[in-house]
Amino acid sequence: MEQIATTRRYTVEEYFALEEASEERHLFYRGEVFAMSGGVDGHNLTVSNCVMSLRNSLRGKGCRVYAENVRLAVL
């Protein structure tokens, strides 16, 4: 992943504004914003296989599995 800013720290609000205006996806981590790589066939196949496996393993346990495009905050 390529870093957009080297020293600037972004607020969560600034990050969301950047994401709305951008055609690329970014990762926000402790005030830093990183460009995320685009999808390729091998990566997408791996993600699909993992999602299918997890959904089958976790069925009926009250868990949800998402492949992508879900904003998640880990506190």
All heavy atoms as a GROMACS GRO file, in nm:
protein
  596
    1MET      N    1   0.084  -0.118   0.000
    1MET     CA    2   0.000   0.000   0.000
    1MET      C    3   0.089   0.124   0.000
    1MET      O    4   0.189   0.129   0.069
    1MET     CB    5  -0.090   0.000   0.122
    1MET     CG    6  -0.198  -0.105   0.120
    1MET     SD    7  -0.312  -0.092   0.256
    1MET     CE    8  -0.211  -0.155   0.387
    2GLU      N    9   0.045   0.222  -0.073
    2GLU     CA   10   0.119   0.346  -0.083
    2GLU      C   11   0.062   0.448   0.014
    2GLU      O   12  -0.059   0.466   0.023
    2GLU     CB   13   0.109   0.398  -0.226
    2GLU     CG   14   0.182   0.526  -0.249
    2GLU     CD   15   0.164   0.572  -0.392
    2GLU    OE1   16   0.164   0.486  -0.481
    2GLU    OE2   17   0.148   0.692  -0.412
    3GLN      N   18   0.149   0.517   0.085
    3GLN     CA   19   0.104   0.617   0.181
    3GLN      C   20   0.079   0.748   0.109
    3GLN      O   21   0.160   0.791   0.028
    3GLN     CB   22   0.209   0.635   0.290
    3GLN     CG   23   0.164   0.723   0.402
    3GLN     CD   24   0.265   0.728   0.515
    3GLN    OE1   25   0.364   0.659   0.512
    3GLN    NE2   26   0.239   0.810   0.611
    4ILE      N   27  -0.035   0.813   0.138
    4ILE     CA   28  -0.068   0.941   0.075
    4ILE      C   29   0.008   1.055   0.142
    4ILE      O   30   0.073   1.134   0.078
    4ILE     CB   31  -0.219   0.969   0.083
    4ILE    CG1   32  -0.294   0.874  -0.007
    4ILE    CG2   33  -0.249   1.112   0.043
    4ILE    CD1   34  -0.442   0.890  -0.001
    5ALA      N   35   0.000   1.066   0.272
    5ALA     CA   36   0.063   1.175   0.345
    5ALA      C   37   0.176   1.120   0.430
    5ALA      O   38   0.164   1.013   0.487
    5ALA     CB   39  -0.039   1.244   0.434
    6THR      N   40   0.287   1.194   0.437
    6THR     CA   41   0.398   1.144   0.516
    6THR      C   42   0.394   1.194   0.660
    6THR      O   43   0.432   1.121   0.750
    6THR     CB   44   0.532   1.184   0.451
    6THR    OG1   45   0.534   1.326   0.434
    6THR    CG2   46   0.548   1.116   0.318
    7THR      N   47   0.349   1.317   0.681
    7THR     CA   48   0.350   1.370   0.818
    7THR      C   49   0.213   1.418   0.863
    7THR      O   50   0.192   1.434   0.982
    7THR     CB   51   0.450   1.486   0.832
    7THR    OG1   52   0.415   1.587   0.737
    7THR    CG2   53   0.591   1.440   0.806
    8ARG      N   54   0.124   1.446   0.774
    8ARG     CA   55  -0.006   1.499   0.811
    8ARG      C   56  -0.092   1.392   0.876
    8ARG      O   57  -0.097   1.279   0.833
    8ARG     CB   58  -0.079   1.552   0.687
    8ARG     CG   59  -0.216   1.602   0.724
    8ARG     CD   60  -0.273   1.695   0.623
    8ARG     NE   61  -0.395   1.749   0.681
    8ARG     CZ   62  -0.512   1.742   0.624
    8ARG    NH1   63  -0.525   1.690   0.505
    8ARG    NH2   64  -0.618   1.791   0.684
    9ARG      N   65  -0.160   1.430   0.982
    9ARG     CA   66  -0.257   1.344   1.049
    9ARG      C   67  -0.396   1.392   1.012
    9ARG      O   68  -0.425   1.511   1.017
    9ARG     CB   69  -0.240   1.349   1.201
    9ARG     CG   70  -0.107   1.303   1.250
    9ARG     CD   71  -0.100   1.155   1.248
    9ARG     NE   72   0.028   1.112   1.307
    9ARG     CZ   73   0.077   0.992   1.288
    9ARG    NH1   74   0.014   0.905   1.217
    9ARG    NH2   75   0.192   0.959   1.342
   10TYR      N   76  -0.482   1.299   0.976
   10TYR     CA   77  -0.619   1.329   0.938
   10TYR      C   78  -0.713   1.296   1.052
   10TYR      O   79  -0.689   1.203   1.128
   10TYR     CB   80  -0.660   1.246   0.815
   10TYR     CG   81  -0.592   1.286   0.687
   10TYR    CD1   82  -0.463   1.242   0.659
   10TYR    CD2   83  -0.657   1.366   0.595
   10TYR    CE1   84  -0.400   1.278   0.541
   10TYR    CE2   85  -0.594   1.403   0.476
   10TYR     CZ   86  -0.466   1.358   0.450
   10TYR     OH   87  -0.405   1.394   0.333
   11THR      N   88  -0.822   1.370   1.060
   11THR     CA   89  -0.930   1.335   1.152
   11THR      C   90  -1.018   1.232   1.082
   11THR      O   91  -1.011   1.215   0.960
   11THR     CB   92  -1.015   1.457   1.189
   11THR    OG1   93  -1.083   1.504   1.072
   11THR    CG2   94  -0.930   1.569   1.250
   12VAL      N   95  -1.103   1.167   1.158
   12VAL     CA   96  -1.196   1.071   1.098
   12VAL      C   97  -1.286   1.143   0.997
   12VAL      O   98  -1.313   1.092   0.889
   12VAL     CB   99  -1.280   1.001   1.208
   12VAL    CG1  100  -1.389   0.916   1.147
   12VAL    CG2  101  -1.191   0.918   1.298
   13GLU      N  102  -1.331   1.262   1.030
   13GLU     CA  103  -1.418   1.339   0.941
   13GLU      C  104  -1.346   1.372   0.811
   13GLU      O  105  -1.405   1.364   0.702
   13GLU     CB  106  -1.466   1.468   1.010
   13GLU     CG  107  -1.560   1.445   1.126
   13GLU     CD  108  -1.490   1.401   1.256
   13GLU    OE1  109  -1.365   1.415   1.267
   13GLU    OE2  110  -1.561   1.352   1.345
   14GLU      N  111  -1.219   1.411   0.819
   14GLU     CA  112  -1.141   1.439   0.698
   14GLU      C  113  -1.124   1.313   0.613
   14GLU      O  114  -1.131   1.318   0.490
   14GLU     CB  115  -1.005   1.497   0.734
   14GLU     CG  116  -1.010   1.636   0.790
   14GLU     CD  117  -0.876   1.683   0.844
   14GLU    OE1  118  -0.801   1.600   0.902
   14GLU    OE2  119  -0.846   1.803   0.827
   15TYR      N  120  -1.103   1.201   0.679
   15TYR     CA  121  -1.089   1.074   0.608
   15TYR      C  122  -1.217   1.042   0.531
   15TYR      O  123  -1.214   1.005   0.413
   15TYR     CB  124  -1.056   0.961   0.705
   15TYR     CG  125  -1.079   0.824   0.648
   15TYR    CD1  126  -0.998   0.774   0.546
   15TYR    CD2  127  -1.184   0.745   0.694
   15TYR    CE1  128  -1.021   0.648   0.492
   15TYR    CE2  129  -1.207   0.619   0.641
   15TYR     CZ  130  -1.125   0.571   0.540
   15TYR     OH  131  -1.149   0.448   0.487
   16PHE      N  132  -1.334   1.055   0.596
   16PHE     CA  133  -1.460   1.027   0.528
   16PHE      C  134  -1.481   1.120   0.410
   16PHE      O  135  -1.530   1.079   0.304
   16PHE     CB  136  -1.578   1.035   0.625
   16PHE     CG  137  -1.588   0.917   0.718
   16PHE    CD1  138  -1.621   0.935   0.851
   16PHE    CD2  139  -1.565   0.789   0.672
   16PHE    CE1  140  -1.631   0.826   0.937
   16PHE    CE2  141  -1.575   0.679   0.756
   16PHE     CZ  142  -1.607   0.698   0.889
   17ALA      N  143  -1.444   1.247   0.423
   17ALA     CA  144  -1.457   1.342   0.312
   17ALA      C  145  -1.365   1.301   0.197
   17ALA      O  146  -1.404   1.308   0.080
   17ALA     CB  147  -1.424   1.484   0.360
   18LEU      N  148  -1.244   1.258   0.229
   18LEU     CA  149  -1.150   1.210   0.128
   18LEU      C  150  -1.208   1.089   0.054
   18LEU      O  151  -1.204   1.081  -0.069
   18LEU     CB  152  -1.016   1.173   0.192
   18LEU     CG  153  -0.913   1.108   0.101
   18LEU    CD1  154  -0.860   1.208   0.000
   18LEU    CD2  155  -0.800   1.049   0.184
   19GLU      N  156  -1.264   0.996   0.128
   19GLU     CA  157  -1.320   0.876   0.068
   19GLU      C  158  -1.438   0.908  -0.024
   19GLU      O  159  -1.452   0.847  -0.129
   19GLU     CB  160  -1.368   0.778   0.177
   19GLU     CG  161  -1.258   0.698   0.239
   19GLU     CD  162  -1.191   0.605   0.140
   19GLU    OE1  163  -1.245   0.499   0.107
   19GLU    OE2  164  -1.082   0.640   0.094
   20GLU      N  165  -1.521   1.003   0.015
   20GLU     CA  166  -1.635   1.040  -0.068
   20GLU      C  167  -1.593   1.099  -0.200
   20GLU      O  168  -1.656   1.075  -0.302
   20GLU     CB  169  -1.724   1.141   0.007
   20GLU     CG  170  -1.856   1.084   0.046
   20GLU     CD  171  -1.945   1.187   0.112
   20GLU    OE1  172  -1.997   1.274   0.040
   20GLU    OE2  173  -1.961   1.177   0.234
   21ALA      N  174  -1.484   1.176  -0.200
   21ALA     CA  175  -1.438   1.245  -0.320
   21ALA      C  176  -1.344   1.159  -0.406
   21ALA      O  177  -1.318   1.194  -0.520
   21ALA     CB  178  -1.366   1.374  -0.280
   22SER      N  179  -1.297   1.049  -0.353
   22SER     CA  180  -1.195   0.970  -0.421
   22SER      C  181  -1.255   0.851  -0.496
   22SER      O  182  -1.353   0.791  -0.453
   22SER     CB  183  -1.093   0.919  -0.319
   22SER     OG  184  -0.997   0.838  -0.383
   23GLU      N  185  -1.191   0.817  -0.608
   23GLU     CA  186  -1.230   0.696  -0.681
   23GLU      C  187  -1.157   0.574  -0.627
   23GLU      O  188  -1.194   0.461  -0.656
   23GLU     CB  189  -1.201   0.714  -0.829
   23GLU     CG  190  -1.289   0.818  -0.894
   23GLU     CD  191  -1.265   0.830  -1.043
   23GLU    OE1  192  -1.205   0.738  -1.102
   23GLU    OE2  193  -1.306   0.932  -1.099
   24GLU      N  194  -1.052   0.595  -0.548
   24GLU     CA  195  -0.976   0.486  -0.488
   24GLU      C  196  -1.019   0.467  -0.343
   24GLU      O  197  -1.070   0.558  -0.280
   24GLU     CB  198  -0.826   0.518  -0.490
   24GLU     CG  199  -0.768   0.530  -0.628
   24GLU     CD  200  -0.621   0.568  -0.625
   24GLU    OE1  201  -0.572   0.612  -0.519
   24GLU    OE2  202  -0.557   0.554  -0.728
   25ARG      N  203  -0.994   0.349  -0.291
   25ARG     CA  204  -1.022   0.321  -0.150
   25ARG      C  205  -0.896   0.346  -0.068
   25ARG      O  206  -0.785   0.331  -0.117
   25ARG     CB  207  -1.066   0.175  -0.134
   25ARG     CG  208  -1.198   0.149  -0.197
   25ARG     CD  209  -1.244   0.007  -0.191
   25ARG     NE  210  -1.172  -0.076  -0.094
   25ARG     CZ  211  -1.178  -0.206  -0.090
   25ARG    NH1  212  -1.249  -0.272  -0.176
   25ARG    NH2  213  -1.112  -0.274   0.001
   26HIS      N  214  -0.919   0.384   0.057
   26HIS     CA  215  -0.807   0.414   0.147
   26HIS      C  216  -0.828   0.347   0.282
   26HIS      O  217  -0.940   0.319   0.322
   26HIS     CB  218  -0.794   0.565   0.168
   26HIS     CG  219  -0.766   0.639   0.042
   26HIS    ND1  220  -0.868   0.684  -0.040
   26HIS    CD2  221  -0.650   0.675  -0.016
   26HIS    CE1  222  -0.814   0.744  -0.144
   26HIS    NE2  223  -0.683   0.740  -0.132
   27LEU      N  224  -0.718   0.327   0.350
   27LEU     CA  225  -0.718   0.274   0.486
   27LEU      C  226  -0.683   0.389   0.579
   27LEU      O  227  -0.590   0.466   0.552
   27LEU     CB  228  -0.612   0.164   0.499
   27LEU     CG  229  -0.579   0.116   0.640
   27LEU    CD1  230  -0.697   0.040   0.698
   27LEU    CD2  231  -0.455   0.030   0.639
   28PHE      N  232  -0.758   0.403   0.687
   28PHE     CA  233  -0.732   0.505   0.788
   28PHE      C  234  -0.681   0.435   0.912
   28PHE      O  235  -0.747   0.347   0.967
   28PHE     CB  236  -0.862   0.580   0.820
   28PHE     CG  237  -0.850   0.685   0.927
   28PHE    CD1  238  -0.800   0.810   0.897
   28PHE    CD2  239  -0.888   0.658   1.057
   28PHE    CE1  240  -0.789   0.907   0.997
   28PHE    CE2  241  -0.878   0.753   1.156
   28PHE     CZ  242  -0.827   0.878   1.126
   29TYR      N  243  -0.561   0.471   0.957
   29TYR     CA  244  -0.503   0.407   1.075
   29TYR      C  245  -0.429   0.511   1.157
   29TYR      O  246  -0.329   0.568   1.112
   29TYR     CB  247  -0.408   0.295   1.034
   29TYR     CG  248  -0.344   0.224   1.151
   29TYR    CD1  249  -0.419   0.140   1.232
   29TYR    CD2  250  -0.210   0.242   1.180
   29TYR    CE1  251  -0.362   0.076   1.341
   29TYR    CE2  252  -0.152   0.178   1.288
   29TYR     CZ  253  -0.228   0.095   1.367
   29TYR     OH  254  -0.171   0.032   1.475
   30ARG      N  255  -0.483   0.539   1.276
   30ARG     CA  256  -0.422   0.633   1.370
   30ARG      C  257  -0.386   0.767   1.305
   30ARG      O  258  -0.278   0.821   1.325
   30ARG     CB  259  -0.298   0.571   1.434
   30ARG     CG  260  -0.332   0.452   1.521
   30ARG     CD  261  -0.212   0.400   1.593
   30ARG     NE  262  -0.251   0.290   1.680
   30ARG     CZ  263  -0.167   0.223   1.754
   30ARG    NH1  264  -0.039   0.252   1.752
   30ARG    NH2  265  -0.210   0.126   1.831
   31GLY      N  266  -0.480   0.818   1.227
   31GLY     CA  267  -0.462   0.949   1.165
   31GLY      C  268  -0.391   0.947   1.032
   31GLY      O  269  -0.387   1.047   0.962
   32GLU      N  270  -0.333   0.835   0.995
   32GLU     CA  271  -0.265   0.826   0.867
   32GLU      C  272  -0.358   0.763   0.764
   32GLU      O  273  -0.441   0.678   0.798
   32GLU     CB  274  -0.138   0.742   0.878
   32GLU     CG  275  -0.032   0.807   0.966
   32GLU     CD  276   0.096   0.725   0.967
   32GLU    OE1  277   0.162   0.720   0.861
   32GLU    OE2  278   0.126   0.666   1.072
   33VAL      N  279  -0.344   0.804   0.638
   33VAL     CA  280  -0.428   0.754   0.531
   33VAL      C  281  -0.338   0.685   0.428
   33VAL      O  282  -0.240   0.742   0.382
   33VAL     CB  283  -0.507   0.870   0.466
   33VAL    CG1  284  -0.588   0.821   0.348
   33VAL    CG2  285  -0.598   0.936   0.569
   34PHE      N  286  -0.376   0.562   0.394
   34PHE     CA  287  -0.299   0.483   0.299
   34PHE      C  288  -0.388   0.441   0.184
   34PHE      O  289  -0.501   0.396   0.206
   34PHE     CB  290  -0.245   0.355   0.367
   34PHE     CG  291  -0.158   0.382   0.485
   34PHE    CD1  292  -0.213   0.396   0.612
   34PHE    CD2  293  -0.020   0.394   0.471
   34PHE    CE1  294  -0.133   0.420   0.723
   34PHE    CE2  295   0.060   0.419   0.580
   34PHE     CZ  296   0.005   0.432   0.707
   35ALA      N  297  -0.337   0.451   0.060
   35ALA     CA  298  -0.411   0.403  -0.056
   35ALA      C  299  -0.413   0.251  -0.052
   35ALA      O  300  -0.314   0.187  -0.016
   35ALA     CB  301  -0.345   0.452  -0.185
   36MET      N  302  -0.526   0.193  -0.088
   36MET     CA  303  -0.537   0.048  -0.091
   36MET      C  304  -0.522   0.002  -0.236
   36MET      O  305  -0.566   0.069  -0.328
   36MET     CB  306  -0.672   0.004  -0.033
   36MET     CG  307  -0.687   0.055   0.107
   36MET     SD  308  -0.787  -0.037   0.222
   36MET     CE  309  -0.791  -0.201   0.175
   37SER      N  310  -0.462  -0.112  -0.253
   37SER     CA  311  -0.438  -0.163  -0.388
   37SER      C  312  -0.568  -0.208  -0.452
   37SER      O  313  -0.664  -0.244  -0.384
   37SER     CB  314  -0.340  -0.278  -0.383
   37SER     OG  315  -0.394  -0.385  -0.308
   38GLY      N  316  -0.569  -0.207  -0.583
   38GLY     CA  317  -0.686  -0.253  -0.658
   38GLY      C  318  -0.692  -0.405  -0.658
   38GLY      O  319  -0.593  -0.473  -0.632
   39GLY      N  320  -0.807  -0.458  -0.688
   39GLY     CA  321  -0.827  -0.602  -0.687
   39GLY      C  322  -0.766  -0.669  -0.809
   39GLY      O  323  -0.763  -0.613  -0.918
   40VAL      N  324  -0.717  -0.788  -0.790
   40VAL     CA  325  -0.666  -0.871  -0.900
   40VAL      C  326  -0.732  -1.008  -0.887
   40VAL      O  327  -0.784  -1.045  -0.781
   40VAL     CB  328  -0.513  -0.883  -0.898
   40VAL    CG1  329  -0.447  -0.749  -0.928
   40VAL    CG2  330  -0.463  -0.936  -0.765
   41ASP      N  331  -0.729  -1.086  -0.994
   41ASP     CA  332  -0.799  -1.215  -0.996
   41ASP      C  333  -0.761  -1.305  -0.879
   41ASP      O  334  -0.848  -1.361  -0.813
   41ASP     CB  335  -0.772  -1.287  -1.128
   41ASP     CG  336  -0.846  -1.224  -1.244
   41ASP    OD1  337  -0.936  -1.142  -1.220
   41ASP    OD2  338  -0.812  -1.258  -1.359
   42GLY      N  339  -0.632  -1.324  -0.855
   42GLY     CA  340  -0.589  -1.413  -0.748
   42GLY      C  341  -0.639  -1.368  -0.612
   42GLY      O  342  -0.684  -1.450  -0.530
   43HIS      N  343  -0.634  -1.240  -0.587
   43HIS     CA  344  -0.681  -1.185  -0.459
   43HIS      C  345  -0.831  -1.207  -0.445
   43HIS      O  346  -0.879  -1.251  -0.340
   43HIS     CB  347  -0.647  -1.037  -0.450
   43HIS     CG  348  -0.697  -0.973  -0.325
   43HIS    ND1  349  -0.816  -0.904  -0.320
   43HIS    CD2  350  -0.646  -0.969  -0.200
   43HIS    CE1  351  -0.835  -0.859  -0.196
   43HIS    NE2  352  -0.734  -0.897  -0.122
   44ASN      N  353  -0.906  -1.176  -0.550
   44ASN     CA  354  -1.052  -1.192  -0.543
   44ASN      C  355  -1.092  -1.338  -0.523
   44ASN      O  356  -1.186  -1.367  -0.451
   44ASN     CB  357  -1.117  -1.135  -0.670
   44ASN     CG  358  -1.117  -0.985  -0.670
   44ASN    OD1  359  -1.120  -0.922  -0.566
   44ASN    ND2  360  -1.112  -0.926  -0.788
   45LEU      N  361  -1.021  -1.430  -0.587
   45LEU     CA  362  -1.051  -1.571  -0.570
   45LEU      C  363  -1.023  -1.615  -0.426
   45LEU      O  364  -1.103  -1.686  -0.365
   45LEU     CB  365  -0.968  -1.655  -0.667
   45LEU     CG  366  -0.990  -1.805  -0.662
   45LEU    CD1  367  -1.135  -1.840  -0.691
   45LEU    CD2  368  -0.898  -1.874  -0.760
   46THR      N  369  -0.912  -1.568  -0.370
   46THR     CA  370  -0.878  -1.602  -0.231
   46THR      C  371  -0.984  -1.547  -0.135
   46THR      O  372  -1.029  -1.617  -0.044
   46THR     CB  373  -0.739  -1.546  -0.194
   46THR    OG1  374  -0.644  -1.602  -0.283
   46THR    CG2  375  -0.703  -1.577  -0.051
   47VAL      N  376  -1.024  -1.422  -0.155
   47VAL     CA  377  -1.127  -1.361  -0.070
   47VAL      C  378  -1.258  -1.438  -0.080
   47VAL      O  379  -1.321  -1.470   0.021
   47VAL     CB  380  -1.148  -1.212  -0.107
   47VAL    CG1  381  -1.272  -1.155  -0.038
   47VAL    CG2  382  -1.026  -1.131  -0.070
   48SER      N  383  -1.298  -1.473  -0.201
   48SER     CA  384  -1.424  -1.549  -0.220
   48SER      C  385  -1.419  -1.682  -0.148
   48SER      O  386  -1.516  -1.722  -0.082
   48SER     CB  387  -1.449  -1.572  -0.369
   48SER     OG  388  -1.468  -1.451  -0.435
   49ASN      N  389  -1.309  -1.753  -0.160
   49ASN     CA  390  -1.295  -1.882  -0.094
   49ASN      C  391  -1.300  -1.868   0.058
   49ASN      O  392  -1.364  -1.948   0.127
   49ASN     CB  393  -1.166  -1.952  -0.136
   49ASN     CG  394  -1.171  -2.002  -0.278
   49ASN    OD1  395  -1.278  -2.022  -0.335
   49ASN    ND2  396  -1.055  -2.019  -0.339
   50CYS      N  397  -1.235  -1.766   0.110
   50CYS     CA  398  -1.236  -1.743   0.255
   50CYS      C  399  -1.376  -1.709   0.305
   50CYS      O  400  -1.420  -1.760   0.408
   50CYS     CB  401  -1.138  -1.631   0.292
   50CYS     SG  402  -0.965  -1.676   0.276
   51VAL      N  403  -1.446  -1.623   0.232
   51VAL     CA  404  -1.581  -1.583   0.272
   51VAL      C  405  -1.674  -1.704   0.272
   51VAL      O  406  -1.749  -1.725   0.368
   51VAL     CB  407  -1.635  -1.471   0.180
   51VAL    CG1  408  -1.784  -1.450   0.201
   51VAL    CG2  409  -1.561  -1.342   0.206
   52MET      N  410  -1.669  -1.785   0.167
   52MET     CA  411  -1.755  -1.903   0.161
   52MET      C  412  -1.726  -1.999   0.276
   52MET      O  413  -1.817  -2.051   0.340
   52MET     CB  414  -1.739  -1.973   0.027
   52MET     CG  415  -1.803  -1.896  -0.087
   52MET     SD  416  -1.774  -1.964  -0.252
   52MET     CE  417  -1.791  -2.138  -0.229
   53SER      N  418  -1.599  -2.020   0.304
   53SER     CA  419  -1.560  -2.111   0.411
   53SER      C  420  -1.605  -2.059   0.548
   53SER      O  421  -1.660  -2.134   0.629
   53SER     CB  422  -1.409  -2.132   0.409
   53SER     OG  423  -1.369  -2.216   0.513
   54LEU      N  424  -1.583  -1.930   0.572
   54LEU     CA  425  -1.623  -1.872   0.700
   54LEU      C  426  -1.775  -1.874   0.717
   54LEU      O  427  -1.825  -1.904   0.826
   54LEU     CB  428  -1.571  -1.729   0.712
   54LEU     CG  429  -1.423  -1.716   0.746
   54LEU    CD1  430  -1.378  -1.572   0.728
   54LEU    CD2  431  -1.396  -1.765   0.887
   55ARG      N  432  -1.848  -1.841   0.611
   55ARG     CA  433  -1.995  -1.844   0.621
   55ARG      C  434  -2.044  -1.983   0.654
   55ARG      O  435  -2.135  -2.000   0.736
   55ARG     CB  436  -2.057  -1.795   0.491
   55ARG     CG  437  -2.059  -1.645   0.481
   55ARG     CD  438  -2.144  -1.597   0.368
   55ARG     NE  439  -2.144  -1.450   0.367
   55ARG     CZ  440  -2.150  -1.376   0.260
   55ARG    NH1  441  -2.159  -1.433   0.141
   55ARG    NH2  442  -2.148  -1.246   0.269
   56ASN      N  443  -1.987  -2.083   0.592
   56ASN     CA  444  -2.027  -2.221   0.621
   56ASN      C  445  -1.992  -2.259   0.764
   56ASN      O  446  -2.071  -2.323   0.834
   56ASN     CB  447  -1.962  -2.319   0.523
   56ASN     CG  448  -2.020  -2.307   0.384
   56ASN    OD1  449  -2.133  -2.262   0.366
   56ASN    ND2  450  -1.942  -2.345   0.285
   57SER      N  451  -1.875  -2.220   0.811
   57SER     CA  452  -1.830  -2.255   0.946
   57SER      C  453  -1.909  -2.183   1.054
   57SER      O  454  -1.928  -2.236   1.163
   57SER     CB  455  -1.682  -2.220   0.964
   57SER     OG  456  -1.603  -2.294   0.874
   58LEU      N  457  -1.951  -2.060   1.026
   58LEU     CA  458  -2.015  -1.977   1.128
   58LEU      C  459  -2.167  -1.974   1.117
   58LEU      O  460  -2.233  -1.904   1.194
   58LEU     CB  461  -1.960  -1.834   1.121
   58LEU     CG  462  -1.810  -1.822   1.147
   58LEU    CD1  463  -1.762  -1.681   1.118
   58LEU    CD2  464  -1.777  -1.862   1.289
   59ARG      N  465  -2.224  -2.047   1.024
   59ARG     CA  466  -2.369  -2.048   1.004
   59ARG      C  467  -2.440  -2.085   1.134
   59ARG      O  468  -2.404  -2.179   1.202
   59ARG     CB  469  -2.405  -2.148   0.895
   59ARG     CG  470  -2.555  -2.147   0.864
   59ARG     CD  471  -2.588  -2.224   0.738
   59ARG     NE  472  -2.555  -2.138   0.624
   59ARG     CZ  473  -2.481  -2.176   0.520
   59ARG    NH1  474  -2.434  -2.297   0.512
   59ARG    NH2  475  -2.456  -2.093   0.422
   60GLY      N  476  -2.539  -2.004   1.171
   60GLY     CA  477  -2.619  -2.031   1.290
   60GLY      C  478  -2.555  -1.985   1.420
   60GLY      O  479  -2.608  -2.010   1.527
   61LYS      N  480  -2.442  -1.916   1.414
   61LYS     CA  481  -2.373  -1.873   1.536
   61LYS      C  482  -2.384  -1.723   1.561
   61LYS      O  483  -2.316  -1.669   1.647
   61LYS     CB  484  -2.226  -1.914   1.528
   61LYS     CG  485  -2.211  -2.065   1.523
   61LYS     CD  486  -2.068  -2.108   1.526
   61LYS     CE  487  -2.065  -2.260   1.524
   61LYS     NZ  488  -1.932  -2.314   1.517
   62GLY      N  489  -2.469  -1.655   1.485
   62GLY     CA  490  -2.491  -1.512   1.506
   62GLY      C  491  -2.380  -1.423   1.453
   62GLY      O  492  -2.370  -1.307   1.491
   63CYS      N  493  -2.297  -1.476   1.364
   63CYS     CA  494  -2.187  -1.398   1.306
   63CYS      C  495  -2.220  -1.358   1.164
   63CYS      O  496  -2.297  -1.426   1.095
   63CYS     CB  497  -2.058  -1.480   1.306
   63CYS     SG  498  -2.002  -1.527   1.469
   64ARG      N  499  -2.159  -1.250   1.117
   64ARG     CA  500  -2.173  -1.206   0.979
   64ARG      C  501  -2.035  -1.203   0.915
   64ARG      O  502  -1.938  -1.165   0.978
   64ARG     CB  503  -2.234  -1.067   0.972
   64ARG     CG  504  -2.376  -1.063   1.019
   64ARG     CD  505  -2.431  -0.924   1.004
   64ARG     NE  506  -2.567  -0.920   1.055
   64ARG     CZ  507  -2.637  -0.810   1.066
   64ARG    NH1  508  -2.584  -0.695   1.030
   64ARG    NH2  509  -2.758  -0.814   1.113
   65VAL      N  510  -2.029  -1.240   0.790
   65VAL     CA  511  -1.903  -1.238   0.715
   65VAL      C  512  -1.921  -1.145   0.597
   65VAL      O  513  -2.016  -1.158   0.520
   65VAL     CB  514  -1.867  -1.380   0.665
   65VAL    CG1  515  -1.738  -1.376   0.585
   65VAL    CG2  516  -1.855  -1.476   0.782
   66TYR      N  517  -1.831  -1.049   0.582
   66TYR     CA  518  -1.834  -0.955   0.471
   66TYR      C  519  -1.706  -0.971   0.389
   66TYR      O  520  -1.598  -0.988   0.444
   66TYR     CB  521  -1.841  -0.811   0.520
   66TYR     CG  522  -1.964  -0.781   0.602
   66TYR    CD1  523  -1.958  -0.775   0.740
   66TYR    CD2  524  -2.086  -0.760   0.539
   66TYR    CE1  525  -2.071  -0.747   0.815
   66TYR    CE2  526  -2.200  -0.732   0.614
   66TYR     CZ  527  -2.191  -0.726   0.751
   66TYR     OH  528  -2.303  -0.698   0.824
   67ALA      N  529  -1.720  -0.962   0.258
   67ALA     CA  530  -1.603  -0.973   0.172
   67ALA      C  531  -1.530  -0.840   0.162
   67ALA      O  532  -1.407  -0.835   0.164
   67ALA     CB  533  -1.644  -1.020   0.033
   68GLU      N  534  -1.602  -0.730   0.151
   68GLU     CA  535  -1.540  -0.600   0.137
   68GLU      C  536  -1.645  -0.490   0.146
   68GLU      O  537  -1.763  -0.518   0.163
   68GLU     CB  538  -1.466  -0.589   0.003
   68GLU     CG  539  -1.557  -0.608  -0.117
   68GLU     CD  540  -1.483  -0.595  -0.248
   68GLU    OE1  541  -1.449  -0.481  -0.283
   68GLU    OE2  542  -1.459  -0.697  -0.311
   69ASN      N  543  -1.597  -0.367   0.130
   69ASN     CA  544  -1.683  -0.248   0.125
   69ASN      C  545  -1.767  -0.227   0.250
   69ASN      O  546  -1.880  -0.181   0.243
   69ASN     CB  547  -1.773  -0.251   0.002
   69ASN     CG  548  -1.691  -0.238  -0.125
   69ASN    OD1  549  -1.586  -0.177  -0.125
   69ASN    ND2  550  -1.739  -0.297  -0.232
   70VAL      N  551  -1.713  -0.262   0.364
   70VAL     CA  552  -1.779  -0.237   0.491
   70VAL      C  553  -1.683  -0.155   0.575
   70VAL      O  554  -1.569  -0.196   0.598
   70VAL     CB  555  -1.816  -0.368   0.564
   70VAL    CG1  556  -1.873  -0.339   0.701
   70VAL    CG2  557  -1.914  -0.449   0.482
   71ARG      N  558  -1.726  -0.039   0.617
   71ARG     CA  559  -1.641   0.041   0.706
   71ARG      C  560  -1.648  -0.019   0.844
   71ARG      O  561  -1.755  -0.045   0.898
   71ARG     CB  562  -1.687   0.186   0.709
   71ARG     CG  563  -1.652   0.258   0.584
   71ARG     CD  564  -1.666   0.407   0.604
   71ARG     NE  565  -1.625   0.473   0.484
   71ARG     CZ  566  -1.702   0.552   0.414
   71ARG    NH1  567  -1.826   0.576   0.452
   71ARG    NH2  568  -1.659   0.609   0.304
   72LEU      N  569  -1.532  -0.040   0.901
   72LEU     CA  570  -1.523  -0.108   1.031
   72LEU      C  571  -1.428  -0.031   1.120
   72LEU      O  572  -1.318   0.005   1.077
   72LEU     CB  573  -1.473  -0.250   1.009
   72LEU     CG  574  -1.447  -0.334   1.132
   72LEU    CD1  575  -1.577  -0.364   1.204
   72LEU    CD2  576  -1.378  -0.462   1.093
   73ALA      N  577  -1.470  -0.005   1.240
   73ALA     CA  578  -1.382   0.057   1.338
   73ALA      C  579  -1.345  -0.047   1.442
   73ALA      O  580  -1.432  -0.109   1.502
   73ALA     CB  581  -1.451   0.176   1.407
   74VAL      N  582  -1.217  -0.068   1.458
   74VAL     CA  583  -1.168  -0.161   1.560
   74VAL      C  584  -1.115  -0.076   1.674
   74VAL      O  585  -1.021   0.000   1.658
   74VAL     CB  586  -1.056  -0.252   1.504
   74VAL    CG1  587  -1.006  -0.346   1.610
   74VAL    CG2  588  -1.108  -0.329   1.383
   75LEU      N  589  -1.179  -0.086   1.788
   75LEU     CA  590  -1.143  -0.001   1.903
   75LEU      C  591  -1.052  -0.075   1.999
   75LEU      O  592  -1.049  -0.190   2.012
   75LEU     CB  593  -1.270   0.042   1.975
   75LEU     CG  594  -1.373   0.109   1.884
   75LEU    CD1  595  -1.501   0.137   1.961
   75LEU    CD2  596  -1.317   0.238   1.827
   0.00000   0.00000   0.00000
